[in-house]
């Protein structure tokens, strides 16, 4: 992601991290009924800080993942609370789309500049 970071600043790293977080939250939702499944999430702020310090997004995610502590523990050991996961997924999806729209605008600007418009 280092190349994307230099061209798109913090937004390139943010998009990659939000994408990985969407996958993790989707996995939590998909495993809501799996006994002993432990819900995980990315500390986005920590991951973004690490990614912008040159660690790369994969290393940043690896160092920013934590297991979620449920409000109401399940008898089967599953820590997924569906309403929490769905809310976080929806919020992250909006943030992903916002970051993507910003980058699309930036790319459009760069294209026009290259064309001399």
Secondary structure, DSSP 8 states (H G I E B T S, - for coil): -HHHHHHHTHHHHHHHHHHHHHHHHHHHHHTTTSTT---EEE-HHHHHHHIIIII-HHHHHHTTEEE---SS--TTS----HHHHHHHHHHHHHHHHHHHHHHHHHHHHHHHHHHT-
